[in-house]
Amino acid sequence: MSNRVVTRFAPSPTGYLHIGGARTALFNWLYAKHTDGTMLLRIEDTDRERSTEAATQAILDGLTWLGLSWDGGAVSQFERAPRHREVAEELVRLGKAYYAYETPAELEAMREAARAKSLPPRYNGAWRDRDPSEAPAGVKGAIRIKAPTEGETVVHDRVQGEVRFPNKDLDDFIILRSDGVPTYMHAVVVDDHDMGVTHIIRGDDHLTNAARQTVIYKAMGWEVPSMSHIPLIHGADGAKLSKRHGALGVEAYRALGYLPEALLNYLARLGWSHGDDEVMSIKDMISWFDIGDVNKGAARFDFAKLDALNGVHMRKMDDKALLDIFVATLPYLEGGPALAARLDDTRKAQLLAALPGLKERAKTLVELADGAGFLFVERPLPIDEKAAALLNADARTILRGAHAALQTVSGEWTAAAAEAAVREYATAGGHKLGAVAQPLRAALTGRSTSPGVFDVLAVLGRDESLARIADQID
């Protein structure tokens, strides 16, 4: 085995890439990047009833959106079945496995007998030492591994520590079914060995599998990879993560307006930390990550923390880069396609100019789209309830004066020029600035909240601003 680190992410294509899977992929990717190694991708599609092409595509799309690249093509486990069979038959030749010929009914009777004695329902090794010549005619047997019966199997885990499994608890499990289909337990070992995987990083729900898989490695005389079983993610209430907690597919997080980098930052912090650092770039994570630093305990998923972190990433982002990712994400946001259809070059330029004010108030791209809504509406503006309450008779009188004052702005139409004109008008009329700014905001955006009203005036431009105010005076 070379010194180069090779990790792998091995999802089952029975549904979308869920958030726990995304974090497992991230930890594999970070560890590979940190050690200058490689991460491979294997699609564990041996369950033919439940595996779908659409689910495989959803997993690939999710990883691509997150920026978690893999080396080489995605390997299909199902297509490697002939190789899995070959290794199972090799183990029989080596005397490390054997054919067993029980019918399903006989196996059920064996389990019942064990239960009657309050023993765990395990295979009793009936065919372990029988002569192959005793095989019933015309019956295809299943291949079972000869598991060790004395001592213990030790898994040296970089997250869980040394985990010991008494060998008396491991039965002679099936590695190749009687129909010639390899079991998942066996296929994983053969694939990891053949792909040169040096480090297995996966959820701790696989920890008991690790002992059985170690038995297969040792039977073949293969080196056992380094194992790291990471804790599962729980909801904010401490229960196992479910749909009600946000166990959604990765594509749902895109539709909710999260940035890939912020989501990765949040996922990395679920179970792993680096000092007091909360906000990390991809570069930081690669440089700091080590699998040995992952905690044993389950982490809790908290949407409020993800929102806050996403807001920080948005504010730190360069405006042009944020605009690009916003435009690319629009088709996936609720109501986004309609906005995208109206996003011509003029509006893009306006949006870019408005971003500094918009991103201060938004935690997600959905909130950003909502805040930018005033740029996309056609006159006369729909006025929401709170804004309508601001536009009473007194306010309209003030607006008339503000409109006249803004018409006097000569030279370049800027936030500063608009502010100077409005301040002068307010002072002259004995109005507080807020008493002028609030109705202005309602008239310009149709809402009671927005970026700074002078920034809004600058972004909309002279003609559109004056026209929107005039609509509310008439």
Secondary structure, DSSP 4 states (H G I P E B T S, - for coil): --SS-EEEE---SSS--BHHHHHHHHHHHHHHHHTT-EEEEEE----TTT--HHHHHHHHHHHHHHT---SSPPEESGGGHHHHHHHHHHHHHTTSEEEE---HHHHHHHHHHHHHTT-------TTTTS-GGGSPTT-PPEEEE----SSEEEEEETTTEEEEEEGGG----EEE-TTSPBPHHHHHHHHHHHTT--EEEEEGGGHHHHHHHHHHHHHHTPPPPEEEEEPPEE-TTSSBP-GGGT--BHHHHHHTT--HHHHHHHHHTSS---TT-----HHHHHHH--GGG--SSPEE--HHHHHHHHHHHHHHS-HHHHHHHHHHHGGGSTTHHHHHHT--HHHHHHHHHHHHHHHHH-SSHHHHHHHTHHHHPPSSPP--HHHHHH--HHHHHHHHHHHHHHHT--SS--HHHHHHHHHHHHHHHT--HHHHHHHHHHHHHSSS--S-HHHHHHHH-HHHHHHHHHHHH-
